[in-house]
Structure formats: structure tokens, C-alpha cells
Amino acid sequence: MWVRRKPLPTKTVDPQPSFNSNHPIPIRNPKVAMSPLRMVRWFAFLLVGVIFLFPAMAFADPVVDLVVTTNLTTSKEHLDAYRSALRDEVAAALESLDPAPEPDEGKLPPDGAARFRVFVEHNGTASVGDALKVFSAHPIKSEMAGNKLILSPDKTKYHTTWCLPYSHRASVTLRLTEWKAGKYHPVLAWTVTPPGPYDSIDRKGLIEVGTLAQDTAKAPIKFNPPLPKKLEEVRAEALNQVLPGEFHEAVCQGLVAGRILKVKKGAEETMAELTFQNKSPWPVKGVKVAVMTAGYLVIGTGLGGGDYDLEFAQPIAPGKSITQMVTGSATQTNPNLIEQKPGVTIRAITFDAGK
């Protein structure tokens, strides 16, 4: 071990260190340049240290990757958009695992690139009809007459909307597999039914393909205006809107199952005992959930109900279950005005990817 002492005169320093107790140990002159050979050895030593100390940083493999397929035979533009939408929803459910990015167009990730792989297999239909539907009306204007609010058609304006019918049917089978001994072995499989792109809004089954707002201040009103674009053009544009709606929560439900064991309603707060089962191969650190009883009583974190962000004291091991108590407000809701289903809805999952 080198011991720093007061520098000795250069002329009296023995170039080789002596271990005689009567001879002081010399200090190398810090101003002496490092030889090229020592410099190469030093950098080699540093590189080896970085690789061994930070292997995860140097050679990080993805935990999971996705392979998405569909039976659709529509245009290339629509197929690319459809596969991308499927991938985005599944990747959203696995966000905490940081799924491998999508490979270059037309390529599949190499086998074994990730320890786990989810095969996303879509089967369904997507099409747009040619029976144009036109909706026209004067917009409603409001006026005050004394203390009364008067609503009436604004005859100076005329709005027209063109729509085409569309059809969408989808079933997605997800197969979670693990790479072992040179092939993929099944771990878990489940099926989800993605909604259509506009299933939750008015005019179900119709896609808007054009609008026109007319104003008498600019030009006389045409009560039967023609479609601004060619029908073939708007059909192609409309088809690119026929994509699956959100279904990442259904993907989450297949990985972690939750249900209500019992509910105790108090004067100010309501308590609910929940149970969670981890069906995935990864430990679960936490979940984001919505809770609603069979009587459409929403139990949440605030007025009107709010999602719970639960972080478990110990991660749920694969194949294991735990119970968790939650406390919050209870709000009676109209089942016709809410898309949520009774029970425990898993909104998001936080996996422990390192275990």
C-alpha cells in the first residue's frame, strides 16, 4: 500500500521501493506521464469493471415481446393501423414490464429474444358500406325573452353531416408463453372481445365521412348539398377508422383476477374486502382498480367514486392470492349511464420485472 508522505528530493529517491523499515517508502511523482502500455492496461481494466458491475445495463434483454397477427385482408394501410392498435392495447396492460419495441416493418422478433412472448391472435371482420346517410338541420340558437330562455332553429345557418355504415367484429386470443429448451411453452391463455371504434357514442354503426356548415351571411343555403369528396375516397378514409376500441383492461383481467368478498357500509365510509389472484408468471407489486357492487354501488376514493391505487405490502407471487381492505365513499349509480361492470375492474398492473 502506497503511503503519502512529504515528497523527497528527486536525486535521493531510489527508483525501486524498499521495504526496509530504515528506508522511507518513496512516492511516485504525479507529474510523470503514464506509459502507453500502462494506459492501455488501465482502460482495459476499467472496461472489464464496467461490464461486470453493470451487466443489466450492458446486456439488457426484454422481459416480454409481442407477436400480433390478424385474419383481415383489407388494405395494407388499414392492416398496419389495425395491428398497431392491437399491439398498443396489449402493451398498455404490460407497461410495467416495458415490452420490447415493435421490430422493423414486416419482421418478427427472433425466437428467444425475450424470455416471455405474448401471441396476440385476432379473428374478425372490418368493413365500410356504401349506403350514404345524410343528416341536415338548422342549429339551435338561444335567446333571452325577459326571464325566459328561448330555444329555436337558426334559419341563417344549415349544418350537414354525411355518414357511412361500418361493421366491426373482433375476438382476440392471447397466449402467454415462456422460452425454454429452444421452444415456447404455454403459460396462460385467455380471450377478449375488443369493442368497435364508436360503440360507446351515438349513431352506433355509422362513421362520419364529411361535414358542411353553411351561413347565409356568406352564401345562399343549399338544402341538398353534394358530398364534398368522392364516395370511394371517403370509404377508404372511413375504413382506416374501423379499429378496435380500448380493451387493455380486459387484458389485465386475464393476468390478475379480482373480486369482492364482502362490503360493510357505514354512516360515513364503506369498507370492502377484496381478493386478488395472480395468474401471471411475474410477482405483482400493485394494481389500480375500480370497485362496484352487484347493486351498482360504486366504492371509491372520493365523491362519486374513484379508482384505488393499491400497493401491496408484499408482492403477490405467481399463482398466489391475497385479500385487501379498502375504505371509501359509496355512491349509487345508474347502470344505464356507466360502462363499468359490477365487481373489481383491474385498470392497471405493476409487475416486479426483476423477479
TORKOL-4160 file (C-alpha; in steps of 0.2 Angstrom, whole numbers, padded with zeros to 4 digits, m for minus):
355
<pt num="1" X="0000" Y="0000" Z="0000"/>
<pt num="2" X="0007" Y="0017" Z="m0005"/>
<pt num="3" X="0008" Y="0030" Z="0009"/>
<pt num="4" X="0008" Y="0048" Z="0005"/>
<pt num="5" X="0022" Y="0057" Z="0014"/>
<pt num="6" X="0031" Y="0073" Z="0011"/>
<pt num="7" X="0040" Y="0072" Z="m0006"/>
<pt num="8" X="0058" Y="0068" Z="m0005"/>
<pt num="9" X="0071" Y="0076" Z="m0016"/>
<pt num="10" X="0071" Y="0069" Z="m0033"/>
<pt num="11" X="0090" Y="0065" Z="m0033"/>
<pt num="12" X="0089" Y="0054" Z="m0017"/>
<pt num="13" X="0074" Y="0044" Z="m0022"/>
<pt num="14" X="0078" Y="0025" Z="m0026"/>
<pt num="15" X="0068" Y="0021" Z="m0042"/>
<pt num="16" X="0063" Y="0004" Z="m0033"/>
<pt num="17" X="0053" Y="0005" Z="m0017"/>
<pt num="18" X="0062" Y="m0003" Z="m0002"/>
<pt num="19" X="0054" Y="m0012" Z="0012"/>
<pt num="20" X="0067" Y="m0009" Z="0024"/>
<pt num="21" X="0060" Y="0000" Z="0039"/>
<pt num="22" X="0075" Y="0011" Z="0039"/>
<pt num="23" X="0072" Y="0017" Z="0022"/>
<pt num="24" X="0056" Y="0028" Z="0019"/>
<pt num="25" X="0044" Y="0022" Z="0005"/>
<pt num="26" X="0045" Y="0034" Z="m0010"/>
<pt num="27" X="0030" Y="0041" Z="m0018"/>
<pt num="28" X="0029" Y="0041" Z="m0037"/>
<pt num="29" X="0030" Y="0058" Z="m0045"/>
<pt num="30" X="0012" Y="0063" Z="m0050"/>
<pt num="31" X="0019" Y="0073" Z="m0064"/>
<pt num="32" X="0027" Y="0058" Z="m0073"/>
<pt num="33" X="0017" Y="0054" Z="m0088"/>
<pt num="34" X="0009" Y="0036" Z="m0089"/>
<pt num="35" X="0017" Y="0025" Z="m0101"/>
<pt num="36" X="0007" Y="0020" Z="m0117"/>
<pt num="37" X="0007" Y="0001" Z="m0111"/>
<pt num="38" X="0000" Y="0006" Z="m0093"/>
<pt num="39" X="m0013" Y="0017" Z="m0101"/>
<pt num="40" X="m0020" Y="0003" Z="m0112"/>
<pt num="41" X="m0020" Y="m0009" Z="m0097"/>
<pt num="42" X="m0029" Y="0004" Z="m0086"/>
<pt num="43" X="m0043" Y="0007" Z="m0099"/>
<pt num="44" X="m0045" Y="m0012" Z="m0102"/>
<pt num="45" X="m0046" Y="m0014" Z="m0083"/>
<pt num="46" X="m0060" Y="0000" Z="m0082"/>
<pt num="47" X="m0070" Y="m0008" Z="m0097"/>
<pt num="48" X="m0070" Y="m0025" Z="m0089"/>
<pt num="49" X="m0076" Y="m0017" Z="m0072"/>
<pt num="50" X="m0090" Y="m0008" Z="m0080"/>
<pt num="51" X="m0096" Y="m0024" Z="m0089"/>
<pt num="52" X="m0095" Y="m0035" Z="m0073"/>
<pt num="53" X="m0103" Y="m0021" Z="m0062"/>
<pt num="54" X="m0117" Y="m0016" Z="m0073"/>
<pt num="55" X="m0122" Y="m0032" Z="m0083"/>
<pt num="56" X="m0140" Y="m0027" Z="m0084"/>
<pt num="57" X="m0135" Y="m0010" Z="m0092"/>
<pt num="58" X="m0123" Y="m0018" Z="m0104"/>
<pt num="59" X="m0134" Y="m0033" Z="m0110"/>
<pt num="60" X="m0152" Y="m0029" Z="m0105"/>
<pt num="61" X="m0164" Y="m0042" Z="m0113"/>
<pt num="62" X="m0183" Y="m0038" Z="m0114"/>
<pt num="63" X="m0194" Y="m0047" Z="m0102"/>
<pt num="64" X="m0208" Y="m0049" Z="m0114"/>
<pt num="65" X="m0211" Y="m0046" Z="m0133"/>
<pt num="66" X="m0227" Y="m0047" Z="m0143"/>
<pt num="67" X="m0232" Y="m0055" Z="m0160"/>
<pt num="68" X="m0248" Y="m0049" Z="m0167"/>
<pt num="69" X="m0257" Y="m0057" Z="m0181"/>
<pt num="70" X="m0275" Y="m0054" Z="m0189"/>
<pt num="71" X="m0285" Y="m0063" Z="m0202"/>
<pt num="72" X="m0291" Y="m0047" Z="m0210"/>
<pt num="73" X="m0287" Y="m0045" Z="m0229"/>
<pt num="74" X="m0290" Y="m0026" Z="m0230"/>
<pt num="75" X="m0278" Y="m0013" Z="m0237"/>
<pt num="76" X="m0260" Y="m0013" Z="m0231"/>
<pt num="77" X="m0263" Y="0004" Z="m0223"/>
<pt num="78" X="m0278" Y="m0002" Z="m0213"/>
<pt num="79" X="m0269" Y="m0018" Z="m0208"/>
<pt num="80" X="m0254" Y="m0009" Z="m0202"/>
<pt num="81" X="m0266" Y="0003" Z="m0192"/>
<pt num="82" X="m0276" Y="m0012" Z="m0185"/>
<pt num="83" X="m0261" Y="m0022" Z="m0180"/>
<pt num="84" X="m0253" Y="m0007" Z="m0171"/>
<pt num="85" X="m0270" Y="m0003" Z="m0162"/>
<pt num="86" X="m0270" Y="m0022" Z="m0156"/>
<pt num="87" X="m0252" Y="m0021" Z="m0150"/>
<pt num="88" X="m0254" Y="m0004" Z="m0141"/>
<pt num="89" X="m0268" Y="m0011" Z="m0130"/>
<pt num="90" X="m0259" Y="m0026" Z="m0125"/>
<pt num="91" X="m0243" Y="m0017" Z="m0122"/>
<pt num="92" X="m0253" Y="m0004" Z="m0111"/>
<pt num="93" X="m0258" Y="m0019" Z="m0100"/>
<pt num="94" X="m0239" Y="m0024" Z="m0099"/>
<pt num="95" X="m0232" Y="m0007" Z="m0097"/>
<pt num="96" X="m0223" Y="m0010" Z="m0081"/>
<pt num="97" X="m0213" Y="m0024" Z="m0090"/>
<pt num="98" X="m0208" Y="m0012" Z="m0104"/>
<pt num="99" X="m0212" Y="m0024" Z="m0118"/>
<pt num="100" X="m0199" Y="m0025" Z="m0132"/>
<pt num="101" X="m0202" Y="m0012" Z="m0146"/>
<pt num="102" X="m0210" Y="m0017" Z="m0162"/>
<pt num="103" X="m0197" Y="m0024" Z="m0175"/>
<pt num="104" X="m0195" Y="m0017" Z="m0192"/>
<pt num="105" X="m0210" Y="m0017" Z="m0204"/>
<pt num="106" X="m0214" Y="m0035" Z="m0210"/>
<pt num="107" X="m0202" Y="m0043" Z="m0197"/>
<pt num="108" X="m0204" Y="m0054" Z="m0182"/>
<pt num="109" X="m0194" Y="m0053" Z="m0166"/>
<pt num="110" X="m0181" Y="m0068" Z="m0166"/>
<pt num="111" X="m0186" Y="m0083" Z="m0156"/>
<pt num="112" X="m0180" Y="m0082" Z="m0139"/>
<pt num="113" X="m0176" Y="m0064" Z="m0140"/>
<pt num="114" X="m0186" Y="m0061" Z="m0124"/>
<pt num="115" X="m0190" Y="m0074" Z="m0110"/>
<pt num="116" X="m0208" Y="m0072" Z="m0112"/>
<pt num="117" X="m0219" Y="m0069" Z="m0128"/>
<pt num="118" X="m0237" Y="m0065" Z="m0130"/>
<pt num="119" X="m0245" Y="m0071" Z="m0146"/>
<pt num="120" X="m0260" Y="m0059" Z="m0150"/>
<pt num="121" X="m0271" Y="m0068" Z="m0162"/>
<pt num="122" X="m0285" Y="m0058" Z="m0169"/>
<pt num="123" X="m0300" Y="m0065" Z="m0179"/>
<pt num="124" X="m0314" Y="m0054" Z="m0185"/>
<pt num="125" X="m0321" Y="m0043" Z="m0199"/>
<pt num="126" X="m0319" Y="m0024" Z="m0203"/>
<pt num="127" X="m0329" Y="m0016" Z="m0217"/>
<pt num="128" X="m0337" Y="0000" Z="m0223"/>
<pt num="129" X="m0353" Y="0000" Z="m0233"/>
<pt num="130" X="m0358" Y="0012" Z="m0247"/>
<pt num="131" X="m0376" Y="0017" Z="m0242"/>
<pt num="132" X="m0373" Y="0036" Z="m0238"/>
<pt num="133" X="m0383" Y="0043" Z="m0224"/>
<pt num="134" X="m0386" Y="0062" Z="m0223"/>
<pt num="135" X="m0391" Y="0072" Z="m0208"/>
<pt num="136" X="m0395" Y="0090" Z="m0210"/>
<pt num="137" X="m0403" Y="0103" Z="m0199"/>
<pt num="138" X="m0403" Y="0121" Z="m0193"/>
<pt num="139" X="m0393" Y="0123" Z="m0177"/>
<pt num="140" X="m0402" Y="0128" Z="m0162"/>
<pt num="141" X="m0399" Y="0146" Z="m0156"/>
<pt num="142" X="m0404" Y="0153" Z="m0138"/>
<pt num="143" X="m0411" Y="0170" Z="m0134"/>
<pt num="144" X="m0417" Y="0178" Z="m0118"/>
<pt num="145" X="m0435" Y="0185" Z="m0118"/>
<pt num="146" X="m0437" Y="0193" Z="m0101"/>
<pt num="147" X="m0433" Y="0179" Z="m0089"/>
<pt num="148" X="m0436" Y="0165" Z="m0101"/>
<pt num="149" X="m0423" Y="0156" Z="m0112"/>
<pt num="150" X="m0430" Y="0153" Z="m0129"/>
<pt num="151" X="m0423" Y="0140" Z="m0140"/>
<pt num="152" X="m0426" Y="0140" Z="m0159"/>
<pt num="153" X="m0419" Y="0135" Z="m0175"/>
<pt num="154" X="m0406" Y="0147" Z="m0183"/>
<pt num="155" X="m0413" Y="0149" Z="m0200"/>
<pt num="156" X="m0397" Y="0159" Z="m0206"/>
<pt num="157" X="m0387" Y="0143" Z="m0204"/>
<pt num="158" X="m0388" Y="0125" Z="m0210"/>
<pt num="159" X="m0377" Y="0110" Z="m0205"/>
<pt num="160" X="m0375" Y="0094" Z="m0215"/>
<pt num="161" X="m0366" Y="0078" Z="m0209"/>
<pt num="162" X="m0363" Y="0063" Z="m0221"/>
<pt num="163" X="m0360" Y="0045" Z="m0213"/>
<pt num="164" X="m0357" Y="0028" Z="m0220"/>
<pt num="165" X="m0362" Y="0012" Z="m0211"/>
<pt num="166" X="m0347" Y="0001" Z="m0204"/>
<pt num="167" X="m0346" Y="m0017" Z="m0197"/>
<pt num="168" X="m0333" Y="m0022" Z="m0184"/>
<pt num="169" X="m0332" Y="m0039" Z="m0176"/>
<pt num="170" X="m0317" Y="m0045" Z="m0166"/>
<pt num="171" X="m0311" Y="m0058" Z="m0155"/>
<pt num="172" X="m0293" Y="m0058" Z="m0148"/>
<pt num="173" X="m0284" Y="m0074" Z="m0141"/>
<pt num="174" X="m0269" Y="m0070" Z="m0130"/>
<pt num="175" X="m0256" Y="m0084" Z="m0127"/>
<pt num="176" X="m0243" Y="m0080" Z="m0115"/>
<pt num="177" X="m0228" Y="m0092" Z="m0117"/>
<pt num="178" X="m0210" Y="m0094" Z="m0110"/>
<pt num="179" X="m0195" Y="m0099" Z="m0120"/>
<pt num="180" X="m0187" Y="m0114" Z="m0113"/>
<pt num="181" X="m0175" Y="m0128" Z="m0121"/>
<pt num="182" X="m0177" Y="m0120" Z="m0138"/>
<pt num="183" X="m0196" Y="m0118" Z="m0139"/>
<pt num="184" X="m0210" Y="m0108" Z="m0132"/>
<pt num="185" X="m0220" Y="m0117" Z="m0118"/>
<pt num="186" X="m0238" Y="m0111" Z="m0114"/>
<pt num="187" X="m0240" Y="m0102" Z="m0098"/>
<pt num="188" X="m0258" Y="m0094" Z="m0099"/>
<pt num="189" X="m0271" Y="m0091" Z="m0112"/>
<pt num="190" X="m0287" Y="m0081" Z="m0112"/>
<pt num="191" X="m0299" Y="m0072" Z="m0125"/>
<pt num="192" X="m0305" Y="m0054" Z="m0125"/>
<pt num="193" X="m0318" Y="m0046" Z="m0136"/>
<pt num="194" X="m0312" Y="m0028" Z="m0141"/>
<pt num="195" X="m0326" Y="m0016" Z="m0144"/>
<pt num="196" X="m0329" Y="m0006" Z="m0160"/>
<pt num="197" X="m0322" Y="0011" Z="m0163"/>
<pt num="198" X="m0338" Y="0020" Z="m0159"/>
<pt num="199" X="m0348" Y="0008" Z="m0149"/>
<pt num="200" X="m0349" Y="0020" Z="m0134"/>
<pt num="201" X="m0356" Y="0035" Z="m0144"/>
<pt num="202" X="m0372" Y="0040" Z="m0153"/>
<pt num="203" X="m0376" Y="0034" Z="m0171"/>
<pt num="204" X="m0369" Y="0017" Z="m0167"/>
<pt num="205" X="m0364" Y="0008" Z="m0183"/>
<pt num="206" X="m0361" Y="0024" Z="m0193"/>
<pt num="207" X="m0344" Y="0033" Z="m0197"/>
<pt num="208" X="m0344" Y="0052" Z="m0200"/>
<pt num="209" X="m0336" Y="0055" Z="m0218"/>
<pt num="210" X="m0340" Y="0073" Z="m0221"/>
<pt num="211" X="m0347" Y="0089" Z="m0214"/>
<pt num="212" X="m0353" Y="0106" Z="m0221"/>
<pt num="213" X="m0358" Y="0122" Z="m0211"/>
<pt num="214" X="m0367" Y="0134" Z="m0222"/>
<pt num="215" X="m0371" Y="0153" Z="m0217"/>
<pt num="216" X="m0382" Y="0164" Z="m0226"/>
<pt num="217" X="m0370" Y="0178" Z="m0222"/>
<pt num="218" X="m0358" Y="0170" Z="m0234"/>
<pt num="219" X="m0368" Y="0162" Z="m0247"/>
<pt num="220" X="m0386" Y="0156" Z="m0251"/>
<pt num="221" X="m0390" Y="0139" Z="m0242"/>
<pt num="222" X="m0391" Y="0123" Z="m0252"/>
<pt num="223" X="m0403" Y="0111" Z="m0244"/>
<pt num="224" X="m0396" Y="0096" Z="m0253"/>
<pt num="225" X="m0378" Y="0099" Z="m0255"/>
<pt num="226" X="m0367" Y="0086" Z="m0263"/>
<pt num="227" X="m0354" Y="0076" Z="m0254"/>
<pt num="228" X="m0338" Y="0086" Z="m0254"/>
<pt num="229" X="m0327" Y="0071" Z="m0259"/>
<pt num="230" X="m0329" Y="0056" Z="m0270"/>
<pt num="231" X="m0338" Y="0041" Z="m0262"/>
<pt num="232" X="m0323" Y="0029" Z="m0265"/>
<pt num="233" X="m0311" Y="0041" Z="m0257"/>
<pt num="234" X="m0321" Y="0044" Z="m0241"/>
<pt num="235" X="m0324" Y="0025" Z="m0239"/>
<pt num="236" X="m0306" Y="0022" Z="m0239"/>
<pt num="237" X="m0303" Y="0035" Z="m0226"/>
<pt num="238" X="m0318" Y="0028" Z="m0216"/>
<pt num="239" X="m0310" Y="0011" Z="m0216"/>
<pt num="240" X="m0295" Y="0017" Z="m0208"/>
<pt num="241" X="m0306" Y="0022" Z="m0193"/>
<pt num="242" X="m0313" Y="0005" Z="m0191"/>
<pt num="243" X="m0300" Y="m0001" Z="m0177"/>
<pt num="244" X="m0303" Y="m0009" Z="m0161"/>
<pt num="245" X="m0308" Y="0001" Z="m0146"/>
<pt num="246" X="m0299" Y="0000" Z="m0129"/>
<pt num="247" X="m0298" Y="m0017" Z="m0122"/>
<pt num="248" X="m0282" Y="m0016" Z="m0111"/>
<pt num="249" X="m0292" Y="m0018" Z="m0095"/>
<pt num="250" X="m0299" Y="m0035" Z="m0102"/>
<pt num="251" X="m0280" Y="m0040" Z="m0104"/>
<pt num="252" X="m0277" Y="m0035" Z="m0086"/>
<pt num="253" X="m0291" Y="m0046" Z="m0080"/>
<pt num="254" X="m0283" Y="m0061" Z="m0088"/>
<pt num="255" X="m0267" Y="m0058" Z="m0079"/>
<pt num="256" X="m0274" Y="m0053" Z="m0062"/>
<pt num="257" X="m0292" Y="m0058" Z="m0056"/>
<pt num="258" X="m0301" Y="m0048" Z="m0043"/>
<pt num="259" X="m0317" Y="m0049" Z="m0034"/>
<pt num="260" X="m0327" Y="m0043" Z="m0019"/>
<pt num="261" X="m0328" Y="m0054" Z="m0004"/>
<pt num="262" X="m0339" Y="m0043" Z="0007"/>
<pt num="263" X="m0345" Y="m0025" Z="0009"/>
<pt num="264" X="m0349" Y="m0016" Z="0026"/>
<pt num="265" X="m0357" Y="0001" Z="0023"/>
<pt num="266" X="m0355" Y="0014" Z="0037"/>
<pt num="267" X="m0363" Y="0030" Z="0041"/>
<pt num="268" X="m0349" Y="0040" Z="0033"/>
<pt num="269" X="m0337" Y="0027" Z="0024"/>
<pt num="270" X="m0339" Y="0010" Z="0017"/>
<pt num="271" X="m0327" Y="m0004" Z="0019"/>
<pt num="272" X="m0324" Y="m0018" Z="0006"/>
<pt num="273" X="m0314" Y="m0034" Z="0007"/>
<pt num="274" X="m0306" Y="m0038" Z="m0010"/>
<pt num="275" X="m0296" Y="m0053" Z="m0015"/>
<pt num="276" X="m0284" Y="m0054" Z="m0029"/>
<pt num="277" X="m0276" Y="m0069" Z="m0038"/>
<pt num="278" X="m0260" Y="m0068" Z="m0048"/>
<pt num="279" X="m0262" Y="m0078" Z="m0064"/>
<pt num="280" X="m0246" Y="m0071" Z="m0072"/>
<pt num="281" X="m0228" Y="m0078" Z="m0071"/>
<pt num="282" X="m0222" Y="m0062" Z="m0063"/>
<pt num="283" X="m0224" Y="m0055" Z="m0045"/>
<pt num="284" X="m0237" Y="m0041" Z="m0044"/>
<pt num="285" X="m0232" Y="m0026" Z="m0033"/>
<pt num="286" X="m0248" Y="m0016" Z="m0035"/>
<pt num="287" X="m0264" Y="m0013" Z="m0045"/>
<pt num="288" X="m0276" Y="0001" Z="m0050"/>
<pt num="289" X="m0294" Y="m0005" Z="m0048"/>
<pt num="290" X="m0312" Y="0001" Z="m0049"/>
<pt num="291" X="m0325" Y="m0007" Z="m0037"/>
<pt num="292" X="m0343" Y="m0008" Z="m0039"/>
<pt num="293" X="m0356" Y="m0020" Z="m0030"/>
<pt num="294" X="m0369" Y="m0030" Z="m0039"/>
<pt num="295" X="m0381" Y="m0017" Z="m0033"/>
<pt num="296" X="m0372" Y="m0004" Z="m0043"/>
<pt num="297" X="m0364" Y="0004" Z="m0028"/>
<pt num="298" X="m0348" Y="0012" Z="m0033"/>
<pt num="299" X="m0335" Y="0012" Z="m0019"/>
<pt num="300" X="m0321" Y="0024" Z="m0022"/>
<pt num="301" X="m0308" Y="0036" Z="m0015"/>
<pt num="302" X="m0318" Y="0052" Z="m0017"/>
<pt num="303" X="m0336" Y="0059" Z="m0020"/>
<pt num="304" X="m0344" Y="0049" Z="m0034"/>
<pt num="305" X="m0331" Y="0035" Z="m0033"/>
<pt num="306" X="m0313" Y="0035" Z="m0038"/>
<pt num="307" X="m0300" Y="0021" Z="m0043"/>
<pt num="308" X="m0289" Y="0014" Z="m0030"/>
<pt num="309" X="m0270" Y="0013" Z="m0032"/>
<pt num="310" X="m0266" Y="m0002" Z="m0021"/>
<pt num="311" X="m0248" Y="m0006" Z="m0017"/>
<pt num="312" X="m0246" Y="m0022" Z="m0008"/>
<pt num="313" X="m0235" Y="m0025" Z="0007"/>
<pt num="314" X="m0228" Y="m0040" Z="m0001"/>
<pt num="315" X="m0229" Y="m0043" Z="m0020"/>
<pt num="316" X="m0241" Y="m0057" Z="m0024"/>
<pt num="317" X="m0231" Y="m0072" Z="m0030"/>
<pt num="318" X="m0237" Y="m0081" Z="m0046"/>
<pt num="319" X="m0251" Y="m0092" Z="m0043"/>
<pt num="320" X="m0255" Y="m0084" Z="m0026"/>
<pt num="321" X="m0269" Y="m0074" Z="m0019"/>
<pt num="322" X="m0271" Y="m0061" Z="m0006"/>
<pt num="323" X="m0285" Y="m0051" Z="0002"/>
<pt num="324" X="m0285" Y="m0032" Z="0004"/>
<pt num="325" X="m0297" Y="m0020" Z="0013"/>
<pt num="326" X="m0302" Y="m0003" Z="0005"/>
<pt num="327" X="m0311" Y="0011" Z="0013"/>
<pt num="328" X="m0320" Y="0025" Z="0004"/>
<pt num="329" X="m0336" Y="0034" Z="m0001"/>
<pt num="330" X="m0351" Y="0024" Z="m0008"/>
<pt num="331" X="m0361" Y="0031" Z="m0022"/>
<pt num="332" X="m0376" Y="0024" Z="m0030"/>
<pt num="333" X="m0375" Y="0024" Z="m0049"/>
<pt num="334" X="m0387" Y="0022" Z="m0064"/>
<pt num="335" X="m0382" Y="0006" Z="m0073"/>
<pt num="336" X="m0388" Y="0014" Z="m0090"/>
<pt num="337" X="m0376" Y="0028" Z="m0088"/>
<pt num="338" X="m0360" Y="0019" Z="m0084"/>
<pt num="339" X="m0349" Y="0007" Z="m0094"/>
<pt num="340" X="m0341" Y="m0001" Z="m0079"/>
<pt num="341" X="m0347" Y="m0019" Z="m0074"/>
<pt num="342" X="m0351" Y="m0024" Z="m0056"/>
<pt num="343" X="m0336" Y="m0032" Z="m0047"/>
<pt num="344" X="m0317" Y="m0027" Z="m0047"/>
<pt num="345" X="m0311" Y="m0020" Z="m0063"/>
<pt num="346" X="m0292" Y="m0021" Z="m0065"/>
<pt num="347" X="m0287" Y="m0005" Z="m0073"/>
<pt num="348" X="m0268" Y="m0007" Z="m0072"/>
<pt num="349" X="m0255" Y="m0019" Z="m0065"/>
<pt num="350" X="m0237" Y="m0015" Z="m0058"/>
<pt num="351" X="m0227" Y="m0031" Z="m0060"/>
<pt num="352" X="m0210" Y="m0034" Z="m0052"/>
<pt num="353" X="m0200" Y="m0037" Z="m0068"/>
<pt num="354" X="m0184" Y="m0041" Z="m0058"/>
<pt num="355" X="m0190" Y="m0057" Z="m0050"/>
